[in-house]
Amino acid sequence: MKNKSASRRQFLQQSFLAGTALITAPSLFNNTAHAAEQSTVNKQDSLKLGIAGYSFVHFNLEHSLAMMKRMDVRYLCIKDFHLPFDSSAEQIAAFHKKLADANVKGYAVGPIYTKTTQDIDKAFDYAKRVGVDLIVGIPEIKDLPYVSQKCKETNIRYAIHNHGPEDKIYPNATVIWNNIKSLDKNVGMCFDMGHNMRDGQDPLKDLLRYKDRIFDLHLKNVTSATAEGKTCELGRGVINIPAFVKGLQKIKYSGSCSLEFEKDMKDPLAGLAESVGYFRGVLSAI
């Protein structure tokens, strides 16, 4: 009888342990799945994906925000056609409320072209009233010392945008660097990787070379490394986007990566959405 009782107790103990394993296994599986999901989320958040406002030049703010919501993109560089330079405090507050309701943050203003120091004063005043600490601008070279002075006075950063071979002042990142390297550290660049490539430069090498002064990024691809190259979806051009994204991670880039999509500008959603998906896929894969 003792042997039978002992065998029965052993059987019940083993059954209990087996049942416990069955109960806890899904929990372990869920924890593993959650960890993997969290890792993917962390990767996606490691670089801030945004939209350069110029991509929406043919759309009002409401339509633009609706497109951003569909793509789940949450950072916007503000253009004056959405928020005019002479906007009142009430208009600016209403603008920010619309952005907040769409879960979007306006992180900078521009690009803003300036010809005089008075224009620069207006740009800095505009940024201050809008409540951002970054201006994307295209100043005259003669006014760069004044830009540097304004950056010191206001602690607002100023990012000069390069526009490729057609731009006789700032065609590429190296030209910008040579003009700003001795200026206040808050004078930097909005690095347009596509226009840089169109000017025969290497976007990845320039990203690594000028990393300390790159405050903003216009994320795009182009069809060729020539003046004739056109903006295209991220995965369809000549720039190696996975290598570039690895470069961003290597330098621990903390600014926004704002898609500027100049193809099909009257119907940009499909191209923007494809680029968003490609960028997020690259982030997940590397």
Secondary structure, DSSP 8 states (H G I E B T S, - for coil): -HHHHHHHHHHHHHHHHHHHHHHHHHHHHHHHHHHHHHHHHHHHHTSEEEEEGGGGTTS-HHHHHHHHHHHT--EEEE-TTTS-TT--HHHHHHHHHHHHHTT-EEEEEEEEE-SSHHHHHHHHHHHHHHT-SEEEEE--GGGHHHHHHHHHHH--EEEEE---TT-SS--SHHHHHHHHTTS-TTEEEEEEHHHHHHTT--HHHHHHHTGGGEEEEEE-EES-SSTT--EE-GGGSSS-HHHHHHHHHHTT--SEEEE---SSTTS-HHHHHHHHHHHHHHHHH-
